[in-house]
């Protein structure tokens, strides 16, 4: 179910808006490789290790969660230098690639000026805004929602 904060907010990338999720299947080319989702490409971008990137690119689209877990495992994913400074610009680049596809572009443009919030229950207050009881007093940064809204302004 899509939660709406008001008439001009979409607070969950599920249902009608599931295509906004980084886990949604879409071919994304990034630095000479093609990945089956934005999540796969983003995880691969965390490292400059070509073997790690290759292993991420070979995971099926329905294993974006596995890709994400692999990217958090410091035994198999060596973070590139200054990752914290690079992750937002890289994510924006990947989203620009995703929303260049007509099916994604038309859905995004149909939201007009709606506030887009990557609402979640898995405590992600950097990319989204967690709505669980534990995070009730934490205002999520919603960086993914902000980036998608920024993309919406430039793809018209």
N, CA, C and O atoms as a GROMACS GRO file, in nm:
protein
  624
    1UNK      N    1   0.084  -0.118   0.000
    1UNK     CA    2   0.000   0.000   0.000
    1UNK      C    3   0.088   0.125   0.000
    1UNK      O    4   0.186   0.130   0.074
    2UNK      N    5   0.055   0.222  -0.080
    2UNK     CA    6   0.131   0.346  -0.088
    2UNK      C    7   0.082   0.438   0.021
    2UNK      O    8  -0.038   0.466   0.033
    3UNK      N    9   0.177   0.486   0.101
    3UNK     CA   10   0.141   0.580   0.205
    3UNK      C   11   0.150   0.721   0.147
    3UNK      O   12   0.246   0.754   0.078
    4UNK      N   13   0.051   0.801   0.175
    4UNK     CA   14   0.055   0.940   0.131
    4UNK      C   15   0.057   1.030   0.253
    4UNK      O   16  -0.027   1.015   0.342
    5UNK      N   17   0.150   1.120   0.258
    5UNK     CA   18   0.157   1.215   0.368
    5UNK      C   19   0.055   1.325   0.350
    5UNK      O   20  -0.006   1.372   0.446
    6UNK      N   21   0.038   1.366   0.228
    6UNK     CA   22  -0.064   1.462   0.191
    6UNK      C   23  -0.095   1.438   0.044
    6UNK      O   24  -0.045   1.342  -0.014
    7UNK      N   25  -0.174   1.524  -0.015
    7UNK     CA   26  -0.212   1.504  -0.155
    7UNK      C   27  -0.094   1.517  -0.251
    7UNK      O   28  -0.103   1.477  -0.366
    8UNK      N   29   0.016   1.574  -0.203
    8UNK     CA   30   0.129   1.598  -0.292
    8UNK      C   31   0.255   1.524  -0.247
    8UNK      O   32   0.366   1.572  -0.267
    9UNK      N   33   0.238   1.407  -0.185
    9UNK     CA   34   0.354   1.328  -0.141
    9UNK      C   35   0.332   1.181  -0.171
    9UNK      O   36   0.224   1.126  -0.152
   10UNK      N   37   0.438   1.119  -0.219
   10UNK     CA   38   0.441   0.974  -0.239
   10UNK      C   39   0.548   0.924  -0.143
   10UNK      O   40   0.666   0.956  -0.159
   11UNK      N   41   0.507   0.847  -0.044
   11UNK     CA   42   0.600   0.812   0.063
   11UNK      C   43   0.645   0.667   0.061
   11UNK      O   44   0.696   0.617   0.161
   12UNK      N   45   0.626   0.599  -0.050
   12UNK     CA   46   0.670   0.460  -0.060
   12UNK      C   47   0.689   0.424  -0.207
   12UNK      O   48   0.605   0.457  -0.291
   13UNK      N   49   0.797   0.356  -0.236
   13UNK     CA   50   0.822   0.313  -0.373
   13UNK      C   51   0.775   0.169  -0.390
   13UNK      O   52   0.852   0.078  -0.420
   14UNK      N   53   0.645   0.153  -0.370
   14UNK     CA   54   0.578   0.024  -0.384
   14UNK      C   55   0.452   0.044  -0.469
   14UNK      O   56   0.415   0.157  -0.501
   15UNK      N   57   0.390  -0.066  -0.504
   15UNK     CA   58   0.265  -0.057  -0.580
   15UNK      C   59   0.287   0.017  -0.711
   15UNK      O   60   0.376  -0.016  -0.788
   16UNK      N   61   0.204   0.116  -0.734
   16UNK     CA   62   0.210   0.196  -0.857
   16UNK      C   63   0.348   0.257  -0.882
   16UNK      O   64   0.386   0.282  -0.996
   17UNK      N   65   0.423   0.282  -0.773
   17UNK     CA   66   0.553   0.350  -0.784
   17UNK      C   67   0.672   0.257  -0.757
   17UNK      O   68   0.780   0.305  -0.725
   18UNK      N   69   0.652   0.126  -0.770
   18UNK     CA   70   0.761   0.033  -0.743
   18UNK      C   71   0.878   0.051  -0.841
   18UNK      O   72   0.990   0.012  -0.810
   19UNK      N   73   0.852   0.109  -0.956
   19UNK     CA   74   0.960   0.132  -1.054
   19UNK      C   75   1.061   0.234  -1.004
   19UNK      O   76   1.171   0.245  -1.060
   20UNK      N   77   1.027   0.310  -0.901
   20UNK     CA   78   1.122   0.405  -0.843
   20UNK      C   79   1.226   0.336  -0.756
   20UNK      O   80   1.331   0.393  -0.727
   21UNK      N   81   1.198   0.214  -0.713
   21UNK     CA   82   1.290   0.140  -0.628
   21UNK      C   83   1.417   0.105  -0.705
   21UNK      O   84   1.412   0.071  -0.823
   22UNK      N   85   1.530   0.114  -0.639
   22UNK     CA   86   1.657   0.076  -0.702
   22UNK      C   87   1.666  -0.074  -0.727
   22UNK      O   88   1.753  -0.118  -0.802
   23UNK      N   89   1.578  -0.152  -0.665
   23UNK     CA   90   1.576  -0.296  -0.685
   23UNK      C   91   1.498  -0.335  -0.811
   23UNK      O   92   1.507  -0.449  -0.856
   24UNK      N   93   1.423  -0.243  -0.868
   24UNK     CA   94   1.339  -0.275  -0.984
   24UNK      C   95   1.429  -0.306  -1.104
   24UNK      O   96   1.523  -0.231  -1.131
   25UNK      N   97   1.401  -0.414  -1.177
   25UNK     CA   98   1.486  -0.452  -1.291
   25UNK      C   99   1.490  -0.346  -1.403
   25UNK      O  100   1.386  -0.301  -1.452
   26UNK      N  101   1.610  -0.309  -1.440
   26UNK     CA  102   1.635  -0.219  -1.552
   26UNK      C  103   1.783  -0.231  -1.586
   26UNK      O  104   1.868  -0.232  -1.497
   27UNK      N  105   1.814  -0.239  -1.714
   27UNK     CA  106   1.955  -0.251  -1.754
   27UNK      C  107   2.025  -0.116  -1.740
   27UNK      O  108   1.981  -0.016  -1.798
   28UNK      N  109   2.133  -0.116  -1.664
   28UNK     CA  110   2.209   0.006  -1.638
   28UNK      C  111   2.354  -0.019  -1.677
   28UNK      O  112   2.419  -0.110  -1.624
   29UNK      N  113   2.404   0.060  -1.769
   29UNK     CA  114   2.545   0.052  -1.807
   29UNK      C  115   2.624   0.151  -1.723
   29UNK      O  116   2.589   0.268  -1.711
   30UNK      N  117   2.731   0.099  -1.666
   30UNK     CA  118   2.816   0.184  -1.582
   30UNK      C  119   2.960   0.136  -1.595
   30UNK      O  120   2.990   0.020  -1.567
   31UNK      N  121   3.047   0.225  -1.639
   31UNK     CA  122   3.189   0.197  -1.652
   31UNK      C  123   3.218   0.061  -1.718
   31UNK      O  124   3.281  -0.026  -1.659
   32UNK      N  125   3.169   0.047  -1.839
   32UNK     CA  126   3.198  -0.067  -1.927
   32UNK      C  127   3.130  -0.199  -1.889
   32UNK      O  128   3.166  -0.304  -1.943
   33UNK      N  129   3.034  -0.194  -1.798
   33UNK     CA  130   2.958  -0.315  -1.762
   33UNK      C  131   2.810  -0.281  -1.758
   33UNK      O  132   2.771  -0.166  -1.737
   34UNK      N  133   2.728  -0.383  -1.778
   34UNK     CA  134   2.583  -0.366  -1.769
   34UNK      C  135   2.533  -0.445  -1.649
   34UNK      O  136   2.572  -0.559  -1.627
   35UNK      N  137   2.445  -0.381  -1.573
   35UNK     CA  138   2.391  -0.438  -1.450
   35UNK      C  139   2.240  -0.449  -1.461
   35UNK      O  140   2.177  -0.370  -1.533
   36UNK      N  141   2.180  -0.545  -1.391
   36UNK     CA  142   2.035  -0.567  -1.404
   36UNK      C  143   1.946  -0.476  -1.319
   36UNK      O  144   1.823  -0.489  -1.323
   37UNK      N  145   2.004  -0.385  -1.243
   37UNK     CA  146   1.926  -0.288  -1.166
   37UNK      C  147   2.017  -0.175  -1.123
   37UNK      O  148   2.140  -0.187  -1.128
   38UNK      N  149   1.959  -0.066  -1.080
   38UNK     CA  150   2.037   0.044  -1.024
   38UNK      C  151   2.112  -0.004  -0.901
   38UNK      O  152   2.228   0.031  -0.880
   39UNK      N  153   2.046  -0.085  -0.818
   39UNK     CA  154   2.112  -0.135  -0.696
   39UNK      C  155   2.238  -0.213  -0.730
   39UNK      O  156   2.342  -0.194  -0.667
   40UNK      N  157   2.230  -0.301  -0.828
   40UNK     CA  158   2.348  -0.377  -0.870
   40UNK      C  159   2.461  -0.281  -0.913
   40UNK      O  160   2.575  -0.296  -0.870
   41UNK      N  161   2.427  -0.185  -0.997
   41UNK     CA  162   2.528  -0.092  -1.048
   41UNK      C  163   2.588  -0.008  -0.935
   41UNK      O  164   2.709   0.016  -0.932
   42UNK      N  165   2.504   0.035  -0.842
   42UNK     CA  166   2.550   0.116  -0.730
   42UNK      C  167   2.645   0.036  -0.642
   42UNK      O  168   2.750   0.086  -0.602
   43UNK      N  169   2.609  -0.086  -0.612
   43UNK     CA  170   2.694  -0.172  -0.529
   43UNK      C  171   2.828  -0.193  -0.600
   43UNK      O  172   2.934  -0.185  -0.537
   44UNK      N  173   2.824  -0.221  -0.728
   44UNK     CA  174   2.949  -0.241  -0.803
   44UNK      C  175   3.036  -0.116  -0.801
   44UNK      O  176   3.158  -0.125  -0.796
   45UNK      N  177   2.973   0.001  -0.805
   45UNK     CA  178   3.047   0.128  -0.806
   45UNK      C  179   3.120   0.153  -0.675
   45UNK      O  180   3.211   0.236  -0.670
   46UNK      N  181   3.082   0.084  -0.570
   46UNK     CA  182   3.149   0.101  -0.441
   46UNK      C  183   3.296   0.061  -0.446
   46UNK      O  184   3.377   0.109  -0.366
   47UNK      N  185   3.330  -0.028  -0.538
   47UNK     CA  186   3.463  -0.084  -0.545
   47UNK      C  187   3.522  -0.067  -0.684
   47UNK      O  188   3.449  -0.060  -0.783
   48UNK      N  189   3.653  -0.059  -0.691
   48UNK     CA  190   3.721  -0.055  -0.820
   48UNK      C  191   3.771  -0.194  -0.860
   48UNK      O  192   3.833  -0.209  -0.965
   49UNK      N  193   3.745  -0.293  -0.777
   49UNK     CA  194   3.787  -0.431  -0.802
   49UNK      C  195   3.701  -0.490  -0.915
   49UNK      O  196   3.581  -0.509  -0.898
   50UNK      N  197   3.764  -0.518  -1.027
   50UNK     CA  198   3.691  -0.569  -1.145
   50UNK      C  199   3.628  -0.706  -1.121
   50UNK      O  200   3.521  -0.734  -1.177
   51UNK      N  201   3.689  -0.789  -1.042
   51UNK     CA  202   3.629  -0.920  -1.014
   51UNK      C  203   3.501  -0.904  -0.931
   51UNK      O  204   3.402  -0.973  -0.954
   52UNK      N  205   3.505  -0.812  -0.835
   52UNK     CA  206   3.385  -0.785  -0.755
   52UNK      C  207   3.275  -0.730  -0.846
   52UNK      O  208   3.160  -0.775  -0.838
   53UNK      N  209   3.309  -0.635  -0.931
   53UNK     CA  210   3.210  -0.577  -1.023
   53UNK      C  211   3.151  -0.683  -1.115
   53UNK      O  212   3.030  -0.685  -1.140
   54UNK      N  213   3.236  -0.769  -1.165
   54UNK     CA  214   3.188  -0.876  -1.254
   54UNK      C  215   3.090  -0.966  -1.180
   54UNK      O  216   2.986  -1.003  -1.234
   55UNK      N  217   3.123  -1.003  -1.057
   55UNK     CA  218   3.034  -1.091  -0.980
   55UNK      C  219   2.899  -1.024  -0.954
   55UNK      O  220   2.796  -1.092  -0.953
   56UNK      N  221   2.898  -0.895  -0.932
   56UNK     CA  222   2.772  -0.823  -0.911
   56UNK      C  223   2.693  -0.818  -1.042
   56UNK      O  224   2.571  -0.838  -1.041
   57UNK      N  225   2.760  -0.792  -1.152
   57UNK     CA  226   2.691  -0.784  -1.281
   57UNK      C  227   2.628  -0.916  -1.322
   57UNK      O  228   2.532  -0.919  -1.399
   58UNK      N  229   2.682  -1.026  -1.273
   58UNK     CA  230   2.632  -1.159  -1.310
   58UNK      C  231   2.516  -1.206  -1.223
   58UNK      O  232   2.454  -1.308  -1.253
   59UNK      N  233   2.487  -1.135  -1.116
   59UNK     CA  234   2.372  -1.171  -1.033
   59UNK      C  235   2.243  -1.138  -1.108
   59UNK      O  236   2.236  -1.035  -1.174
   60UNK      N  237   2.143  -1.224  -1.099
   60UNK     CA  238   2.015  -1.194  -1.166
   60UNK      C  239   1.947  -1.071  -1.106
   60UNK      O  240   1.976  -1.032  -0.993
   61UNK      N  241   1.859  -1.011  -1.182
   61UNK     CA  242   1.788  -0.890  -1.139
   61UNK      C  243   1.713  -0.912  -1.008
   61UNK      O  244   1.705  -0.821  -0.925
   62UNK      N  245   1.659  -1.032  -0.988
   62UNK     CA  246   1.583  -1.056  -0.866
   62UNK      C  247   1.671  -1.079  -0.744
   62UNK      O  248   1.620  -1.116  -0.638
   63UNK      N  249   1.801  -1.059  -0.758
   63UNK     CA  250   1.892  -1.074  -0.644
   63UNK      C  251   1.960  -0.942  -0.607
   63UNK      O  252   2.076  -0.940  -0.566
   64UNK      N  253   1.886  -0.833  -0.621
   64UNK     CA  254   1.939  -0.702  -0.582
   64UNK      C  255   1.971  -0.699  -0.432
   64UNK      O  256   2.068  -0.634  -0.391
   65UNK      N  257   1.892  -0.768  -0.353
   65UNK     CA  258   1.919  -0.775  -0.209
   65UNK      C  259   2.052  -0.843  -0.180
   65UNK      O  260   2.126  -0.802  -0.091
   66UNK      N  261   2.081  -0.948  -0.254
   66UNK     CA  262   2.210  -1.018  -0.238
   66UNK      C  263   2.324  -0.924  -0.278
   66UNK      O  264   2.427  -0.919  -0.210
   67UNK      N  265   2.306  -0.850  -0.387
   67UNK     CA  266   2.408  -0.754  -0.429
   67UNK      C  267   2.433  -0.652  -0.318
   67UNK      O  268   2.547  -0.620  -0.286
   68UNK      N  269   2.325  -0.603  -0.260
   68UNK     CA  270   2.338  -0.505  -0.151
   68UNK      C  271   2.416  -0.564  -0.034
   68UNK      O  272   2.504  -0.498   0.022
   69UNK      N  273   2.384  -0.686   0.004
   69UNK     CA  274   2.456  -0.751   0.115
   69UNK      C  275   2.604  -0.770   0.080
   69UNK      O  276   2.691  -0.752   0.165
   70UNK      N  277   2.632  -0.807  -0.043
   70UNK     CA  278   2.771  -0.824  -0.085
   70UNK      C  279   2.847  -0.692  -0.075
   70UNK      O  280   2.964  -0.690  -0.037
   71UNK      N  281   2.781  -0.583  -0.108
   71UNK     CA  282   2.843  -0.452  -0.100
   71UNK      C  283   2.872  -0.406   0.042
   71UNK      O  284   2.954  -0.316   0.063
   72UNK      N  285   2.804  -0.466   0.138
   72UNK     CA  286   2.827  -0.432   0.279
   72UNK      C  287   2.933  -0.522   0.343
   72UNK      O  288   2.978  -0.493   0.454
   73UNK      N  289   2.972  -0.628   0.276
   73UNK     CA  290   3.067  -0.725   0.329
   73UNK      C  291   3.209  -0.677   0.297
   73UNK      O  292   3.253  -0.687   0.183
   74UNK      N  293   3.279  -0.627   0.396
   74UNK     CA  294   3.413  -0.571   0.376
   74UNK      C  295   3.517  -0.678   0.341
   74UNK      O  296   3.629  -0.644   0.301
   75UNK      N  297   3.481  -0.806   0.356
   75UNK     CA  298   3.574  -0.913   0.315
   75UNK      C  299   3.573  -0.931   0.164
   75UNK      O  300   3.672  -0.977   0.107
   76UNK      N  301   3.463  -0.896   0.098
   76UNK     CA  302   3.456  -0.915  -0.047
   76UNK      C  303   3.444  -0.784  -0.125
   76UNK      O  304   3.462  -0.781  -0.246
   77UNK      N  305   3.414  -0.675  -0.054
   77UNK     CA  306   3.400  -0.545  -0.121
   77UNK      C  307   3.491  -0.443  -0.054
   77UNK      O  308   3.466  -0.398   0.057
   78UNK      N  309   3.597  -0.408  -0.124
   78UNK     CA  310   3.687  -0.304  -0.076
   78UNK      C  311   3.635  -0.171  -0.128
   78UNK      O  312   3.632  -0.148  -0.249
   79UNK      N  313   3.595  -0.083  -0.037
   79UNK     CA  314   3.540   0.046  -0.079
   79UNK      C  315   3.644   0.130  -0.151
   79UNK      O  316   3.761   0.134  -0.113
   80UNK      N  317   3.599   0.196  -0.256
   80UNK     CA  318   3.687   0.287  -0.327
   80UNK      C  319   3.716   0.408  -0.238
   80UNK      O  320   3.639   0.440  -0.148
   81UNK      N  321   3.825   0.473  -0.265
   81UNK     CA  322   3.866   0.590  -0.188
   81UNK      C  323   3.760   0.700  -0.197
   81UNK      O  324   3.706   0.727  -0.304
   82UNK      N  325   3.733   0.762  -0.086
   82UNK     CA  326   3.637   0.873  -0.076
   82UNK      C  327   3.495   0.834  -0.117
   82UNK      O  328   3.421   0.915  -0.172
   83UNK      N  329   3.457   0.710  -0.090
   83UNK     CA  330   3.324   0.662  -0.128
   83UNK      C  331   3.214   0.753  -0.072
   83UNK      O  332   3.117   0.781  -0.142
   84UNK      N  333   3.228   0.797   0.050
   84UNK     CA  334   3.123   0.882   0.109
   84UNK      C  335   3.100   1.010   0.030
   84UNK      O  336   2.990   1.064   0.030
   85UNK      N  337   3.203   1.059  -0.036
   85UNK     CA  338   3.189   1.181  -0.117
   85UNK      C  339   3.139   1.150  -0.258
   85UNK      O  340   3.084   1.238  -0.324
   86UNK      N  341   3.158   1.028  -0.303
   86UNK     CA  342   3.123   0.991  -0.440
   86UNK      C  343   2.986   0.927  -0.454
   86UNK      O  344   2.929   0.928  -0.564
   87UNK      N  345   2.931   0.872  -0.346
   87UNK     CA  346   2.810   0.793  -0.358
   87UNK      C  347   2.688   0.871  -0.407
   87UNK      O  348   2.608   0.816  -0.483
   88UNK      N  349   2.672   0.994  -0.366
   88UNK     CA  350   2.554   1.070  -0.412
   88UNK      C  351   2.567   1.106  -0.560
   88UNK      O  352   2.472   1.085  -0.635
   89UNK      N  353   2.680   1.160  -0.606
   89UNK     CA  354   2.692   1.187  -0.750
   89UNK      C  355   2.680   1.060  -0.836
   89UNK      O  356   2.623   1.065  -0.945
   90UNK      N  357   2.733   0.949  -0.788
   90UNK     CA  358   2.721   0.823  -0.863
   90UNK      C  359   2.575   0.780  -0.869
   90UNK      O  360   2.527   0.740  -0.975
   91UNK      N  361   2.506   0.789  -0.757
   91UNK     CA  362   2.364   0.751  -0.756
   91UNK      C  363   2.285   0.840  -0.853
   91UNK      O  364   2.199   0.790  -0.926
   92UNK      N  365   2.314   0.968  -0.855
   92UNK     CA  366   2.242   1.057  -0.946
   92UNK      C  367   2.268   1.016  -1.091
   92UNK      O  368   2.175   1.014  -1.172
   93UNK      N  369   2.391   0.984  -1.123
   93UNK     CA  370   2.426   0.940  -1.259
   93UNK      C  371   2.348   0.813  -1.296
   93UNK      O  372   2.297   0.802  -1.407
   94UNK      N  373   2.341   0.719  -1.204
   94UNK     CA  374   2.269   0.594  -1.230
   94UNK      C  375   2.119   0.620  -1.247
   94UNK      O  376   2.055   0.558  -1.332
   95UNK      N  377   2.065   0.710  -1.168
   95UNK     CA  378   1.922   0.744  -1.180
   95UNK      C  379   1.892   0.815  -1.312
   95UNK      O  380   1.787   0.793  -1.372
   96UNK      N  381   1.984   0.899  -1.357
   96UNK     CA  382   1.966   0.964  -1.488
   96UNK      C  383   1.960   0.858  -1.598
   96UNK      O  384   1.882   0.872  -1.693
   97UNK      N  385   2.042   0.755  -1.587
   97UNK     CA  386   2.040   0.646  -1.685
   97UNK      C  387   1.907   0.570  -1.678
   97UNK      O  388   1.848   0.538  -1.781
   98UNK      N  389   1.861   0.543  -1.558
   98UNK     CA  390   1.736   0.469  -1.541
   98UNK      C  391   1.618   0.547  -1.596
   98UNK      O  392   1.537   0.492  -1.671
   99UNK      N  393   1.607   0.673  -1.562
   99UNK     CA  394   1.491   0.751  -1.601
   99UNK      C  395   1.501   0.804  -1.744
   99UNK      O  396   1.413   0.879  -1.789
  100UNK      N  397   1.606   0.767  -1.815
  100UNK     CA  398   1.613   0.794  -1.959
  100UNK      C  399   1.524   0.696  -2.036
  100UNK      O  400   1.481   0.725  -2.147
  101UNK      N  401   1.496   0.580  -1.976
  101UNK     CA  402   1.404   0.483  -2.038
  101UNK      C  403   1.262   0.540  -2.033
  101UNK      O  404   1.219   0.591  -1.929
  102UNK      N  405   1.192   0.532  -2.143
  102UNK     CA  406   1.061   0.596  -2.153
  102UNK      C  407   0.960   0.550  -2.048
  102UNK      O  408   0.885   0.632  -1.996
  103UNK      N  409   0.957   0.420  -2.015
  103UNK     CA  410   0.858   0.373  -1.917
  103UNK      C  411   0.882   0.433  -1.779
  103UNK      O  412   0.787   0.461  -1.706
  104UNK      N  413   1.007   0.453  -1.743
  104UNK     CA  414   1.041   0.512  -1.613
  104UNK      C  415   1.022   0.664  -1.618
  104UNK      O  416   0.972   0.724  -1.523
  105UNK      N  417   1.063   0.723  -1.729
  105UNK     CA  418   1.051   0.868  -1.746
  105UNK      C  419   0.904   0.911  -1.738
  105UNK      O  420   0.872   1.006  -1.668
  106UNK      N  421   0.818   0.842  -1.810
  106UNK     CA  422   0.677   0.883  -1.811
  106UNK      C  423   0.613   0.868  -1.674
  106UNK      O  424   0.532   0.952  -1.634
  107UNK      N  425   0.649   0.763  -1.600
  107UNK     CA  426   0.595   0.747  -1.464
  107UNK      C  427   0.646   0.860  -1.375
  107UNK      O  428   0.568   0.918  -1.299
  108UNK      N  429   0.773   0.890  -1.383
  108UNK     CA  430   0.829   0.996  -1.299
  108UNK      C  431   0.765   1.131  -1.331
  108UNK      O  432   0.728   1.206  -1.241
  109UNK      N  433   0.752   1.161  -1.459
  109UNK     CA  434   0.691   1.289  -1.497
  109UNK      C  435   0.544   1.297  -1.456
  109UNK      O  436   0.491   1.406  -1.434
  110UNK      N  437   0.478   1.182  -1.447
  110UNK     CA  438   0.337   1.182  -1.406
  110UNK      C  439   0.319   1.224  -1.260
  110UNK      O  440   0.208   1.259  -1.219
  111UNK      N  441   0.428   1.222  -1.183
  111UNK     CA  442   0.419   1.263  -1.043
  111UNK      C  443   0.421   1.415  -1.028
  111UNK      O  444   0.402   1.468  -0.919
  112UNK      N  445   0.444   1.483  -1.140
  112UNK     CA  446   0.449   1.630  -1.144
  112UNK      C  447   0.539   1.685  -1.035
  112UNK      O  448   0.660   1.662  -1.039
  113UNK      N  449   0.486   1.757  -0.938
  113UNK     CA  450   0.571   1.815  -0.835
  113UNK      C  451   0.553   1.747  -0.699
  113UNK      O  452   0.580   1.807  -0.595
  114UNK      N  453   0.507   1.622  -0.700
  114UNK     CA  454   0.488   1.548  -0.575
  114UNK      C  455   0.620   1.530  -0.502
  114UNK      O  456   0.725   1.509  -0.563
  115UNK      N  457   0.612   1.538  -0.371
  115UNK     CA  458   0.726   1.506  -0.287
  115UNK      C  459   0.746   1.355  -0.291
  115UNK      O  460   0.651   1.280  -0.265
  116UNK      N  461   0.866   1.310  -0.324
  116UNK     CA  462   0.897   1.167  -0.332
  116UNK      C  463   0.983   1.127  -0.213
  116UNK      O  464   1.091   1.182  -0.191
  117UNK      N  465   0.933   1.031  -0.138
  117UNK     CA  466   1.004   0.987  -0.017
  117UNK      C  467   1.026   0.836  -0.025
  117UNK      O  468   0.932   0.760  -0.047
  118UNK      N  469   1.150   0.795  -0.008
  118UNK     CA  470   1.182   0.653  -0.006
  118UNK      C  471   1.152   0.602   0.136
  118UNK      O  472   1.243   0.577   0.215
  119UNK      N  473   1.021   0.589   0.164
  119UNK     CA  474   0.978   0.541   0.295
  119UNK      C  475   1.012   0.394   0.311
  119UNK      O  476   0.997   0.316   0.217
  120UNK      N  477   1.058   0.357   0.429
  120UNK     CA  478   1.098   0.218   0.452
  120UNK      C  479   1.083   0.181   0.598
  120UNK      O  480   1.053   0.265   0.683
  121UNK      N  481   1.105   0.053   0.624
  121UNK     CA  482   1.100  -0.001   0.760
  121UNK      C  483   1.230  -0.073   0.794
  121UNK      O  484   1.234  -0.152   0.888
  122UNK      N  485   1.336  -0.047   0.718
  122UNK     CA  486   1.463  -0.117   0.741
  122UNK      C  487   1.571  -0.021   0.789
  122UNK      O  488   1.690  -0.046   0.768
  123UNK      N  489   1.531   0.086   0.852
  123UNK     CA  490   1.620   0.180   0.921
  123UNK      C  491   1.714   0.257   0.827
  123UNK      O  492   1.821   0.299   0.870
  124UNK      N  493   1.676   0.274   0.704
  124UNK     CA  494   1.759   0.350   0.610
  124UNK      C  495   1.715   0.496   0.614
  124UNK      O  496   1.620   0.536   0.547
  125UNK      N  497   1.786   0.572   0.694
  125UNK     CA  498   1.756   0.714   0.707
  125UNK      C  499   1.855   0.801   0.631
  125UNK      O  500   1.852   0.924   0.642
  126UNK      N  501   1.944   0.738   0.555
  126UNK     CA  502   2.032   0.814   0.466
  126UNK      C  503   1.966   0.827   0.329
  126UNK      O  504   1.948   0.939   0.280
  127UNK      N  505   1.931   0.715   0.267
  127UNK     CA  506   1.868   0.719   0.135
  127UNK      C  507   1.719   0.745   0.145
  127UNK      O  508   1.658   0.794   0.049
  128UNK      N  509   1.659   0.715   0.257
  128UNK     CA  510   1.515   0.730   0.271
  128UNK      C  511   1.474   0.788   0.405
  128UNK      O  512   1.545   0.869   0.464
  129UNK      N  513   1.357   0.744   0.450
  129UNK     CA  514   1.301   0.787   0.578
  129UNK      C  515   1.230   0.665   0.636
  129UNK      O  516   1.126   0.622   0.586
  130UNK      N  517   1.288   0.610   0.744
  130UNK     CA  518   1.232   0.490   0.806
  130UNK      C  519   1.113   0.527   0.893
  130UNK      O  520   1.118   0.623   0.970
  131UNK      N  521   1.005   0.449   0.880
  131UNK     CA  522   0.882   0.475   0.954
  131UNK      C  523   0.862   0.380   1.072
  131UNK      O  524   0.754   0.380   1.131
  132UNK      N  525   0.961   0.300   1.108
  132UNK     CA  526   0.943   0.204   1.216
  132UNK      C  527   0.939   0.275   1.352
  132UNK      O  528   0.974   0.393   1.363
  133UNK      N  529   0.897   0.203   1.454
  133UNK     CA  530   0.888   0.260   1.589
  133UNK      C  531   1.024   0.305   1.641
  133UNK      O  532   1.033   0.405   1.712
  134UNK      N  533   1.128   0.231   1.606
  134UNK     CA  534   1.264   0.266   1.650
  134UNK      C  535   1.310   0.401   1.593
  134UNK      O  536   1.383   0.475   1.658
  135UNK      N  537   1.266   0.430   1.472
  135UNK     CA  538   1.312   0.552   1.403
  135UNK      C  539   1.210   0.666   1.406
  135UNK      O  540   1.228   0.767   1.337
  136UNK      N  541   1.105   0.651   1.484
  136UNK     CA  542   0.996   0.748   1.482
  136UNK      C  543   1.043   0.892   1.509
  136UNK      O  544   0.983   0.987   1.458
  137UNK      N  545   1.146   0.909   1.587
  137UNK     CA  546   1.195   1.043   1.619
  137UNK      C  547   1.315   1.086   1.534
  137UNK      O  548   1.380   1.186   1.563
  138UNK      N  549   1.343   1.010   1.430
  138UNK     CA  550   1.454   1.041   1.341
  138UNK      C  551   1.398   1.086   1.207
  138UNK      O  552   1.318   1.015   1.146
  139UNK      N  553   1.438   1.202   1.163
  139UNK     CA  554   1.396   1.251   1.031
  139UNK      C  555   1.496   1.201   0.930
  139UNK      O  556   1.613   1.240   0.931
  140UNK      N  557   1.451   1.115   0.841
  140UNK     CA  558   1.539   1.060   0.739
  140UNK      C  559   1.585   1.168   0.641
  140UNK      O  560   1.513   1.264   0.615
  141UNK      N  561   1.704   1.150   0.588
  141UNK     CA  562   1.759   1.246   0.491
  141UNK      C  563   1.692   1.234   0.354
  141UNK      O  564   1.688   1.331   0.278
  142UNK      N  565   1.639   1.115   0.322
  142UNK     CA  566   1.568   1.094   0.197
  142UNK      C  567   1.650   1.132   0.073
  142UNK      O  568   1.596   1.192  -0.020
  143UNK      N  569   1.776   1.099   0.073
  143UNK     CA  570   1.862   1.134  -0.040
  143UNK      C  571   1.815   1.071  -0.171
  143UNK      O  572   1.827   1.134  -0.277
  144UNK      N  573   1.763   0.949  -0.168
  144UNK     CA  574   1.714   0.888  -0.291
  144UNK      C  575   1.594   0.966  -0.344
  144UNK      O  576   1.588   0.997  -0.463
  145UNK      N  577   1.501   0.996  -0.260
  145UNK     CA  578   1.384   1.075  -0.302
  145UNK      C  579   1.426   1.209  -0.359
  145UNK      O  580   1.373   1.252  -0.461
  146UNK      N  581   1.519   1.276  -0.293
  146UNK     CA  582   1.567   1.407  -0.340
  146UNK      C  583   1.634   1.394  -0.476
  146UNK      O  584   1.614   1.479  -0.564
  147UNK      N  585   1.714   1.290  -0.494
  147UNK     CA  586   1.782   1.271  -0.622
  147UNK      C  587   1.682   1.242  -0.734
  147UNK      O  588   1.697   1.293  -0.845
  148UNK      N  589   1.581   1.160  -0.706
  148UNK     CA  590   1.481   1.130  -0.809
  148UNK      C  591   1.405   1.257  -0.845
  148UNK      O  592   1.373   1.279  -0.962
  149UNK      N  593   1.374   1.341  -0.747
  149UNK     CA  594   1.307   1.468  -0.776
  149UNK      C  595   1.397   1.560  -0.858
  149UNK      O  596   1.348   1.632  -0.946
  150UNK      N  597   1.528   1.559  -0.830
  150UNK     CA  598   1.622   1.638  -0.909
  150UNK      C  599   1.628   1.588  -1.053
  150UNK      O  600   1.634   1.667  -1.147
  151UNK      N  601   1.626   1.456  -1.071
  151UNK     CA  602   1.625   1.397  -1.204
  151UNK      C  603   1.498   1.440  -1.277
  151UNK      O  604   1.501   1.473  -1.395
  152UNK      N  605   1.386   1.438  -1.206
  152UNK     CA  606   1.258   1.477  -1.266
  152UNK      C  607   1.265   1.617  -1.327
  152UNK      O  608   1.204   1.642  -1.430
  153UNK      N  609   1.339   1.707  -1.264
  153UNK     CA  610   1.350   1.846  -1.313
  153UNK      C  611   1.429   1.855  -1.442
  153UNK      O  612   1.407   1.946  -1.522
  154UNK      N  613   1.522   1.761  -1.464
  154UNK     CA  614   1.611   1.773  -1.581
  154UNK      C  615   1.572   1.684  -1.698
  154UNK      O  616   1.629   1.698  -1.807
  155UNK      N  617   1.478   1.592  -1.680
  155UNK     CA  618   1.444   1.500  -1.790
  155UNK      C  619   1.325   1.546  -1.873
  155UNK      O  620   1.284   1.476  -1.966
  156UNK      N  621   1.271   1.658  -1.840
  156UNK     CA  622   1.151   1.707  -1.911
  156UNK      C  623   1.175   1.720  -2.060
  156UNK      O  624   1.084   1.760  -2.133
   0.00000   0.00000   0.00000
